[in-house]
Amino acid sequence: METSGISTISSGLVPSEGTKWVNNGVASETGHVKSSSSSPMTTRTAGESKYDELKSQPKRDSSIVDFAIPSSRRASRKSISEKQDPSRSVSEGGPYRGMGKEELLRFSNRPFWRNLRYICMSVVLTGWLALLITVIAIVLTYPQCREAQPRDWWQKTVIYRVYVPSFLDSNCDGIGDLEGVRRNLGYLHDLGVNTIALSPIYPLGSANLGLDSIHLSDTHIVNHTDIDPIYGDLEDFQKLVNNTHDLGMHITLDFVPNHTSDEHPWFKYSSENSHPKDNWYRSYYVWAKGACANQLQPPNNWQSVEECSAWERDEDNMFYLHQFMTSQPDLNLRSEKVRDELKAILKFWLDLGVDGFYIRNSNFLFEDYDLRNDSLLIDNLTQVDCADGPQYPHNAYEHLHTQGLSENFDMLAHWRAYLDDYGAQTNQYKILLADVDGSYEDYMDYYGLFNRDGVDFPLNKFSLDLKKSSDGQGVAKMVETYMAKLPSNRWPNWMSGDDRSQRLADRLGDDLALPYLMLTMLLPGTPYFYYGDEIGLRANIHSTSVDTEPKLREKPMRGPMLWANTSHAGFSDRFCKDAWMPLNELYTSGMNVQFQKDDPASLWNLFRNLTQLRQGKPSFEYGDYIPLVHDDEVFSFVREFDGEKGYLVALNFASQPATKQVHGLHKTVPGSAKVEVVGGAKPLHRKGESADLDPLRLMPYEGIVVSWDYEAKEL
């Protein structure tokens, strides 16, 4: 058999007979290995390859076994190699071909190859680190969609103030009641209202119960934990609360901690004995000895809001404080017993399911402990006639010792903490509101001082300062001042009116009321409306019976709700008694709910469209507020949030058409956008159509809301 001669990878053992092994030579048929050279070469001559040099090296230990590639495969690989590179033969292969592990390790540890490996590894590692740093930099610097800040129910709600005696009469006595409110929960839910704020419904004290007590004052309270019989009872109230919650709505009550009626049991007990040790109810109210030698003059110059002295002398020649009516003595909130009583009142209503409270007269809670005089303002010295002679009125003084004392904020923080604890136990946040008189700075303090929370928001009475003469600049000044003064991370609110201020339609007129309604709905914050605002309800100031009734003449904004063009305007049934206040006769000419619900262009439908627009829209719930055009005519702004649809709100407060360039004023505002809501007597735009924003044209008193889809930002 003919042998084939091809070298092995390394020298090894001498094979046994009958086995074909290769060892630096040629395998024979008998299995004996023949050397490829008669004598080993110790010196490398010119022309010899490294392969030849390695062939001449001595054999290794015979214990090392080297496996050879079969001759057929060797021949095949050789032919392939030679085909690929004809100039390259077995004897002229690469410099390390056929080397064993030890030889490769020896050569690879040479400085050149070792340094080359280090260089390659350094390049790879450097590149990997550079890539990692680049990715991190892109992640940190690329514009990101922000996390939406969660809003609680009271921040997303629309609050609707119900003056209970005037909403709906269910029992034909001419006075609205709790059952009347309950029957209209479906109406309010359909309107888009989420929170009902009830006027005071507590038992009231007066010479004659019932209607006279309403005329006197709705805070003339004789019991803070019961319902006045003219409105119903606690069972009626519980049904109202339960049905309200069944519809996913909320309900709040007025909380009156500043004073009681002089017919309240506490005050009766307090008046019986002047010695605190014998009568611990004495500390429930603010009592003081008179001034001058005879102690028959008021202790100081404090004036009542109702004018004249804030002090009233009793039969024992002791004086009690009343910052409002003489029949409404002030509680002494410095008394721990009084504070415990007030906390028990809160708990009583919370246990019945009330979702929050509106604190009345919150800046009158405390007075100066030392009873120091208020300072008289030089610029207001007009005197009024009082029982004790001419006196300066309440607004002639700077009330440093009777309003806005620091103790007020301590008390509000205490109540806020109590409601937080109660809400944590029931897993339901309880809201706390307040009314505040004073400057912007005074107002903002009620959000909380000294790193403690106060009320969730004091009602924004500044929004009630707008009048019929207000234009776009006047609106802008009010909004910008309020937003600039608002403390960080505090929630704004916007009012249309309440039961102690002029009605929206009376204050602004029908024309301006429409864009103002859109403004309060779509600015950041919680809108607060007064019943009847959705139909443009006006006070009935022309009624002769109102003219003859002083108490009614002072509060014409409390007139009955107008439901339909039927007898009693739907306030009560046909054969019931007349309403406790005269109806506004405009209910026969469109100022009623039934008529406006059927008119797509009515104020009622605009109100409903706005509540539907803001509900569940991220741009309105927690989106950015970007002011745009603010001038004598137009007030406009953008509401948007990353990844969500953007909105432009443009309101013309002028009596003439306006053309404004809004495209380009903010980077996301397109040249045209879809009309979502439009309002006005003769609007230029129509819902669902496209509005040109380059420029935007508006008719007199027209308001418009347009939208556009979010476009992702690019690098």
C-alpha positions in Angstrom: 0.0 0.0 0.0 1.4 3.3 -0.9 2.0 5.9 1.9 1.2 9.5 1.9 3.5 12.0 3.5 2.0 15.0 5.5 3.2 16.4 8.8 1.3 16.3 12.0 0.5 19.1 14.4 3.1 18.1 16.9 5.4 15.1 17.7 4.0 12.3 19.8 4.0 8.7 20.7 5.3 5.8 18.5 2.1 4.0 17.4 1.7 0.4 17.9 1.7 -2.1 15.1 -1.4 -2.0 12.9 -2.2 1.5 13.8 -1.7 4.4 11.4 0.0 7.3 13.4 1.9 10.2 12.1 4.9 11.6 13.8 7.0 14.1 11.8 7.2 11.6 9.1 5.3 9.3 6.8 2.9 6.6 7.9 3.6 3.1 6.4 1.4 0.2 5.8 3.1 -1.8 8.6 2.5 1.1 11.0 6.3 1.9 11.4 7.1 5.5 11.2 9.8 6.6 8.8 11.6 9.8 9.5 11.2 12.5 6.8 14.9 13.4 7.2 17.9 11.4 7.9 19.2 13.8 10.5 17.7 16.7 12.4 18.7 20.3 11.4 20.0 22.4 14.2 20.7 25.5 12.1 18.1 27.3 10.0 19.4 28.1 6.6 18.2 30.6 4.0 15.1 29.4 2.2 13.9 27.2 5.1 10.5 28.0 6.5 9.6 28.0 10.1 7.6 24.9 9.5 10.9 23.1 8.5 12.6 24.4 11.6 9.8 23.0 13.7 10.1 19.6 11.9 13.7 19.4 12.9 13.0 19.8 16.6 13.5 16.8 18.9 10.6 14.5 19.8 8.6 15.2 22.9 7.7 12.9 25.7 6.1 9.7 24.4 3.3 10.0 26.9 1.7 12.8 24.8 -0.7 11.5 22.2 -1.1 13.5 19.0 -4.1 12.6 16.8 -3.5 13.0 13.2 -6.0 13.9 10.6 -6.8 11.0 8.3 -4.9 11.0 5.0 -8.0 11.3 2.9 -9.1 14.4 4.8 -5.6 15.8 4.8 -5.4 15.5 1.1 -8.8 17.1 0.7 -7.9 20.1 2.9 -4.6 20.4 1.2 -6.2 20.5 -2.2 -8.8 23.1 -1.0 -6.0 25.2 0.5 -4.0 25.1 -2.6 -7.0 26.0 -4.7 -7.6 29.0 -2.5 -4.0 30.1 -2.6 -2.0 28.2 -5.1 1.2 29.9 -4.0 0.7 28.6 -0.5 1.8 25.0 0.2 1.9 23.0 3.3 5.5 23.7 3.9 4.9 27.4 3.2 1.7 28.0 5.4 1.2 30.7 8.0 3.9 31.4 10.6 1.9 29.5 13.3 0.3 26.8 11.4 0.5 23.4 13.0 1.6 24.8 16.3 0.5 23.3 19.6 -0.9 25.0 22.6 2.4 25.5 24.4 4.0 27.0 21.3 1.0 29.3 20.8 1.1 30.4 24.4 4.8 31.0 24.2 4.5 33.2 21.2 1.3 35.0 22.4 3.1 36.1 25.6 5.6 38.1 23.6 5.4 41.8 24.3 4.1 42.7 20.9 1.1 40.4 21.0 0.4 41.1 24.6 0.4 44.9 24.0 -1.8 44.4 21.0 -4.3 42.5 23.0 -4.4 45.3 25.6 -4.9 47.9 22.9 -7.8 46.0 21.4 -9.4 45.5 24.8 -9.0 49.1 25.6 -10.6 50.2 22.4 -13.6 47.9 22.9 -14.0 49.0 26.6 -13.7 52.6 25.7 -16.3 52.3 22.9 -18.7 50.5 25.2 -18.4 53.1 27.9 -18.8 55.9 25.3 -22.0 54.2 24.0 -23.3 53.8 27.6 -22.6 57.5 28.4 -24.3 58.5 25.1 -27.4 56.5 25.9 -27.6 57.9 29.4 -27.2 61.5 28.1 -29.9 61.0 25.5 -32.3 59.6 28.1 -31.6 62.5 30.5 -31.8 65.3 27.9 -34.4 64.1 25.5 -37.8 65.7 26.1 -39.9 63.3 28.2 -43.7 63.0 28.6 -44.3 64.1 32.2 -46.0 62.0 34.8 -49.5 63.3 35.3 -49.9 64.7 38.8 -52.9 62.9 40.3 -55.9 65.1 41.2 -58.4 64.4 44.0 -62.2 64.6 43.5 -62.5 68.2 44.8 -59.9 69.4 42.2 -61.8 67.9 39.3 -65.3 68.8 40.4 -67.8 71.5 39.5 -69.3 73.0 42.7 -72.9 74.1 42.6 -74.1 76.3 45.5 -77.8 75.5 46.4 -79.7 78.0 48.4 -82.1 75.4 49.8 -85.2 77.7 50.5 -85.2 78.8 46.9 -84.4 75.6 44.9 -87.6 73.5 44.9 -90.6 73.3 47.2 -91.8 69.7 47.6 -94.5 70.1 50.3 -96.4 73.2 49.1 -95.4 75.5 52.0 -93.8 78.0 49.6 -90.2 77.2 50.9 -87.7 75.0 49.2 -86.5 71.9 51.2 -84.1 69.0 51.2 -86.6 66.7 49.4 -86.7 69.3 46.6 -82.9 69.1 46.3 -83.0 65.3 46.3 -85.6 65.2 43.5 -83.3 67.3 41.3 -80.2 65.3 41.8 -80.7 63.7 38.3 -80.9 67.2 36.8 -77.7 68.3 38.5 -75.9 65.1 37.4 -77.0 65.6 33.8 -75.9 69.2 34.0 -72.4 68.0 34.8 -72.3 69.2 38.5 -70.3 66.9 40.8 -70.6 68.7 44.1 -73.6 70.2 45.8 -72.8 72.9 48.4 -75.9 73.4 50.6 -76.7 76.7 52.3 -77.2 76.5 56.1 -80.1 74.1 57.0 -79.7 74.3 60.8 -82.6 75.2 63.1 -82.8 79.0 63.3 -83.8 81.2 66.2 -86.3 84.1 65.9 -89.5 85.4 67.5 -91.5 83.5 64.9 -90.1 80.2 63.5 -90.2 79.4 59.8 -90.2 82.2 57.2 -89.2 85.0 59.6 -86.1 83.1 60.6 -84.9 83.0 57.0 -85.5 86.7 56.6 -83.5 87.3 59.8 -80.3 85.4 59.0 -79.4 81.9 57.9 -76.6 81.7 60.5 -78.9 82.6 63.5 -78.3 79.0 64.7 -79.8 77.4 67.8 -78.6 73.8 67.2 -75.6 72.8 65.0 -76.5 69.2 64.9 -80.1 69.2 63.6 -82.2 70.2 60.6 -84.7 73.1 60.6 -88.2 71.7 60.3 -88.9 73.9 57.3 -86.3 72.0 55.4 -87.1 68.5 56.6 -85.4 66.3 59.2 -82.3 64.2 59.6 -83.9 61.3 57.8 -84.5 63.5 54.8 -80.9 64.7 54.9 -79.6 61.1 55.1 -81.6 60.1 52.0 -80.2 63.1 50.2 -76.6 62.2 51.1 -77.1 58.6 50.1 -78.7 59.4 46.8 -76.0 62.0 46.1 -73.2 59.4 46.6 -75.1 56.8 44.5 -74.7 59.2 41.6 -71.0 59.6 42.2 -71.5 63.1 43.5 -70.5 64.9 46.7 -72.2 67.1 49.2 -70.9 69.8 51.6 -72.4 71.8 54.4 -71.8 75.3 55.8 -69.9 75.3 59.1 -70.6 78.4 61.3 -68.0 78.3 64.2 -67.8 82.1 64.8 -71.2 82.7 66.5 -74.6 81.3 67.5 -78.0 82.7 68.0 -78.7 84.4 71.4 -81.4 81.7 71.7 -78.9 78.9 71.6 -78.8 76.9 74.9 -75.1 77.6 75.3 -75.7 81.3 75.4 -78.7 81.0 77.7 -76.6 79.0 80.1 -73.7 81.5 79.7 -76.0 84.4 80.6 -77.3 83.0 83.8 -74.3 83.4 86.0 -71.3 85.7 85.4 -68.9 83.8 87.6 -66.8 81.3 85.5 -66.3 78.9 88.5 -70.0 78.6 89.0 -70.9 78.5 85.3 -68.5 76.9 82.9 -70.7 78.0 79.9 -69.6 81.5 80.7 -66.3 80.7 78.9 -68.2 79.7 75.7 -68.6 83.4 74.7 -66.6 86.6 74.9 -67.7 88.6 77.9 -66.0 91.8 79.3 -66.6 94.5 81.8 -67.6 98.0 80.5 -65.2 100.9 80.2 -65.2 104.2 82.1 -65.8 104.6 85.9 -69.3 103.4 85.7 -68.4 100.5 83.5 -71.4 101.2 81.3 -69.5 102.0 78.1 -68.3 99.4 75.6 -65.0 97.9 76.5 -63.3 99.3 73.3 -64.0 100.8 69.8 -64.7 97.5 68.0 -67.5 97.9 65.4 -69.9 95.3 64.2 -70.2 94.4 60.5 -73.8 95.5 60.8 -72.5 98.9 62.0 -72.3 100.5 65.4 -70.6 98.9 68.4 -69.7 95.2 68.5 -70.6 95.1 72.2 -74.0 94.5 73.8 -74.7 95.1 77.5 -76.9 92.6 79.4 -79.0 93.0 82.5 -76.0 92.6 84.7 -74.1 95.4 83.0 -71.7 92.9 81.4 -70.9 93.1 77.7 -70.8 90.3 75.2 -69.1 90.5 71.8 -71.0 90.2 68.5 -69.2 91.0 65.3 -72.4 90.6 63.3 -76.0 91.0 64.5 -76.7 91.8 68.1 -78.6 88.5 68.3 -75.5 86.6 67.2 -73.0 86.5 70.1 -69.4 85.5 69.2 -68.1 82.1 70.5 -64.9 82.1 72.5 -62.6 79.7 70.5 -59.9 80.1 73.1 -62.0 77.9 75.3 -61.0 74.3 75.0 -64.6 73.3 75.8 -65.8 75.3 72.7 -63.2 73.8 70.5 -64.3 70.3 71.6 -67.9 71.2 70.9 -67.0 72.4 67.4 -65.0 69.2 66.7 -68.0 67.1 67.9 -70.2 69.1 65.4 -67.9 68.2 62.5 -67.8 64.6 63.5 -71.6 64.4 63.7 -72.0 65.5 60.1 -69.0 63.5 58.9 -70.6 60.4 60.3 -73.7 61.1 58.2 -71.6 61.1 55.1 -70.9 64.8 54.5 -67.9 65.3 52.1 -66.7 68.6 53.5 -67.4 72.0 55.0 -67.5 75.6 54.0 -66.3 77.7 57.0 -68.3 80.9 57.2 -66.8 84.1 58.5 -63.4 82.4 58.9 -61.4 85.5 59.4 -63.5 86.5 62.5 -62.8 83.5 64.6 -60.4 85.1 67.1 -60.1 88.6 68.6 -57.3 90.3 70.5 -57.0 88.7 73.9 -56.3 92.1 75.5 -59.2 93.8 73.7 -57.0 96.6 72.3 -58.7 99.2 70.1 -58.7 99.0 66.3 -56.9 101.8 64.4 -59.1 104.4 62.7 -58.4 105.0 59.0 -57.9 108.7 58.1 -59.4 108.4 54.7 -62.8 107.2 55.8 -64.3 109.2 58.6 -68.0 109.2 57.7 -70.1 108.6 60.8 -73.4 106.7 61.2 -76.2 107.1 63.7 -76.2 104.5 66.4 -78.2 104.1 69.7 -75.2 105.6 71.6 -74.8 108.5 69.2 -72.8 108.9 66.0 -70.1 106.3 65.4 -67.6 105.4 62.7 -68.7 102.5 60.6 -67.0 99.1 60.4 -65.1 99.9 57.2 -63.6 103.0 58.8 -61.2 100.9 60.9 -58.1 98.8 60.2 -59.2 95.6 61.9 -55.8 94.5 63.2 -57.3 93.1 66.5 -60.6 91.6 65.2 -59.9 90.0 61.9 -57.2 87.7 60.5 -55.4 87.0 63.7 -52.7 84.3 63.7 -54.8 82.1 65.9 -57.2 81.8 63.0 -54.6 79.9 61.1 -53.9 77.6 64.0 -57.6 76.7 64.2 -57.9 76.1 60.5 -54.8 73.8 60.6 -56.3 71.9 63.5 -59.6 71.3 61.6 -57.7 70.4 58.5 -55.7 67.8 60.4 -58.9 66.4 62.0 -60.5 66.0 58.6 -57.4 64.4 57.2 -57.4 61.8 60.0 -61.1 61.2 59.5 -60.7 60.9 55.7 -57.8 58.5 56.2 -60.0 56.2 58.2 -62.8 56.2 55.6 -60.5 56.4 52.6 -62.3 59.5 51.4 -60.8 62.9 51.3 -62.8 65.6 53.1 -62.7 69.1 51.6 -62.4 72.3 53.7 -63.4 75.7 52.2 -63.6 79.2 53.7 -64.8 82.7 52.9 -62.2 85.5 53.5 -62.5 89.3 53.4 -59.4 91.3 52.8 -56.4 91.8 50.4 -54.8 89.2 48.2 -52.1 88.7 50.8 -54.7 88.2 53.6 -56.6 85.8 51.4 -53.6 83.6 50.5 -52.7 83.1 54.1 -55.7 80.9 54.6 -54.2 78.2 52.4 -51.8 77.6 55.4 -49.0 79.2 57.3 -45.9 78.0 59.1 -45.6 74.9 56.9 -49.1 73.7 58.0 -52.1 73.2 55.7 -55.1 75.5 56.1 -58.2 75.2 53.9 -58.1 73.5 50.5 -59.0 76.9 49.1 -60.7 80.1 50.3 -63.4 81.2 47.9 -62.1 83.6 45.3 -64.2 86.7 45.9 -61.9 88.7 43.7 -63.5 87.1 40.7 -66.7 88.8 41.8 -65.2 92.2 41.3 -65.7 92.1 37.5 -68.5 94.4 36.3 -70.4 95.2 33.1 -67.7 97.7 32.2 -64.9 95.1 32.5 -62.9 94.3 29.3 -60.2 91.9 28.4 -57.6 93.8 30.3 -59.7 93.8 33.4 -60.2 90.1 33.2 -56.5 89.6 32.6 -55.5 91.8 35.6 -57.8 89.8 37.9 -56.6 86.4 36.7 -52.9 87.3 36.5 -52.8 88.9 40.0 -54.6 85.9 41.5 -52.3 83.4 39.9 -49.2 85.3 40.8 -50.2 85.6 44.4 -51.2 81.9 44.7 -48.8 80.0 47.0 -46.8 77.2 45.4 -48.7 73.9 45.0 -52.0 75.4 46.1 -55.2 75.0 44.2 -57.1 78.0 42.6 -60.9 78.4 42.3 -63.2 80.8 40.4 -66.6 82.0 41.5 -69.7 83.1 39.6 -71.6 84.2 42.7 -73.2 83.1 46.0 -76.1 83.9 48.2 -74.4 87.1 49.5 -73.3 88.7 46.3 -74.9 90.1 43.1 -76.0 87.5 40.6 -73.7 86.8 37.6 -76.2 88.0 35.0 -76.9 91.2 37.0 -73.3 91.9 37.7 -71.9 91.4 34.1 -75.0 91.4 31.9 -76.1 88.7 29.6 -73.4 89.4 27.0 -70.3 89.3 29.3 -71.8 86.5 31.5 -71.3 84.1 28.6 -67.5 84.4 28.1 -67.0 84.7 31.8 -68.8 81.3 32.3 -66.3 79.8 29.8 -63.4 81.4 31.6 -64.3 80.0 35.1 -64.9 76.5 33.6 -61.6 76.2 31.7 -59.0 78.1 33.8 -56.9 75.9 36.1 -58.8 75.2 39.3 -62.3 74.4 40.6 -65.3 76.4 39.3 -67.9 77.5 41.9 -71.4 78.4 40.6 -74.6 79.6 42.2 -77.9 78.0 41.4 -79.6 79.5 38.4 -76.3 80.7 36.7 -76.9 78.0 34.1 -80.0 79.8 32.8 -78.8 83.4 33.5 -81.2 83.8 36.4 -81.5 87.4 37.5 -82.6 88.9 40.8 -86.2 90.1 40.9 -85.4 93.7 41.9 -88.6 95.1 40.4 -91.1 93.3 42.6 -93.2 95.7 44.8 -93.3 93.1 47.6 -89.5 93.0 47.7 -89.5 96.8 48.0 -91.7 96.6 51.0 -89.6 93.9 52.7 -86.2 95.3 53.8 -84.6 91.9 54.5 -85.6 90.6 51.1 -84.6 93.8 49.3 -81.1 93.3 50.7 -80.8 89.8 49.3 -82.6 89.7 45.9 -80.0 87.1 44.7 -81.9 84.5 46.7 -85.0 84.4 44.5 -86.7 81.0 43.6 -85.3 78.8 40.8 -87.2 79.0 37.5 -87.8 75.5 36.2 -90.5 75.9 33.6 -93.1 78.2 32.0 -95.8 76.9 34.3 -97.5 78.2 37.4 -95.0 79.1 40.1 -92.3 78.6 37.4 -92.2 74.9 38.4 -90.8 75.9 41.9 -93.9 74.3 43.4 -97.1 72.6 42.2 -100.0 74.6 40.8 -102.2 74.7 43.9 -99.4 75.3 46.4 -98.7 78.5 48.3 -96.8 81.3 46.6 -93.0 81.1 46.9 -91.5 82.7 49.9 -89.9 85.3 47.6 -91.5 86.7 44.4 -90.7 84.9 41.2 -88.8 86.7 38.4 -91.4 87.1 35.7 -88.9 86.6 33.0 -89.5 82.8 33.4 -92.3 83.3 30.8 -89.9 84.5 28.2 -87.2 81.9 28.2 -85.5 82.3 31.5 -86.3 78.8 32.7 -84.7 75.3 32.6 -87.3 73.6 30.4 -87.1 76.2 27.6 -83.3 76.4 27.5 -82.7 72.6 27.6 -84.5 72.5 24.2 -82.5 75.3 22.7 -79.0 74.2 21.5 -77.7 77.8 21.6 -78.9 78.5 25.1 -76.8 79.3 28.1 -77.9 76.0 29.8 -76.5 74.0 26.9 -73.3 76.0 26.9 -72.9 75.2 30.6 -73.5 71.5 30.0 -71.1 71.4 27.0 -68.4 73.0 29.1 -68.8 70.5 32.0 -68.6 67.7 29.5 -65.5 69.2 27.8 -63.5 69.5 31.0 -64.5 66.2 32.5 -61.7 63.6 32.2 -59.6 65.7 29.9 -55.9 65.6 31.1 -55.2 69.0 29.6 -57.8 70.6 31.8 -57.4 68.5 34.9 -53.6 68.9 35.3 -52.4 70.5 32.1 -50.3 73.6 31.7 -51.8 77.1 31.5 -50.2 79.3 28.9 -51.5 82.9 28.5 -51.7 84.2 24.9 -53.4 87.3 23.8 -54.5 89.7 26.7 -55.7 93.1 25.5 -58.7 95.3 25.8 -60.8 93.0 23.7 -59.6 89.4 23.9 -58.5 87.1 26.7 -57.0 83.8 25.5 -54.9 81.0 26.8 -53.8 77.4 26.0 -54.4 74.3 28.1 -52.2 71.3 27.2 -50.3 68.4 28.6 -47.6 66.1 27.1 -49.1 63.4 24.9 -52.6 64.8 25.1 -54.8 66.9 23.0 -54.2 70.7 23.3 -56.9 73.4 23.6 -57.0 77.1 22.8 -59.6 79.2 24.7 -60.3 82.6 23.2 -62.9 85.0 24.6 -63.9 88.3 23.2 -65.1 90.7 26.0 -65.6 93.6 23.6 -68.8 94.8 21.9 -67.1 94.8 18.5 -65.5 92.0 16.4 -61.9 91.2 17.1 -59.2 89.7 14.9 -56.1 88.3 16.7 -53.0 86.4 15.5 -52.7 83.4 17.8 -50.8 81.0 15.5 -47.1 81.3 16.3 -47.6 82.7 19.7 -47.1 79.3 21.2 -45.2 76.5 19.6 -48.0 74.0 19.6 -50.8 76.2 18.3 -51.5 75.2 14.7 -52.8 77.4 11.8 -56.3 75.9 12.2 -58.0 73.7 14.7 -61.3 71.9 15.4 -64.0 73.8 17.2 -65.1 72.0 20.4 -67.3 74.6 22.1 -68.6 77.9 20.9 -70.8 80.5 22.6 -72.2 83.9 21.8 -75.4 85.7 20.6 -74.2 85.6 16.9 -71.1 83.4 16.8 -68.9 83.2 13.7 -67.9 79.6 14.3 -69.8 76.3 14.5 -69.0 73.3 16.7 -67.2 70.5 14.8 -65.9 72.9 12.0 -62.4 74.1 11.6 -61.4 77.5 12.8 -58.6 79.5 11.2 -56.1 80.7 13.8 -53.9 82.6 11.4 -55.5 84.9 12.4 -58.5 84.2 14.6 -61.7 86.2 14.1 -64.3 86.6 16.9 -67.7 88.2 16.9 -68.7 90.5 19.8 -68.8 88.6 23.1 -68.0 85.3 21.3 -66.1 82.6 23.1 -64.5 79.6 21.4 -62.6 76.5 22.4 -60.6 74.7 19.7 -58.5 71.6 19.9 -55.6 69.9 18.1 -53.9 66.5 18.4 -50.6 66.1 20.2 -47.5 65.9 18.0 -44.4 64.1 19.4 -41.3 66.2 19.8 -38.2 65.3 17.7 -34.5 65.8 18.4 
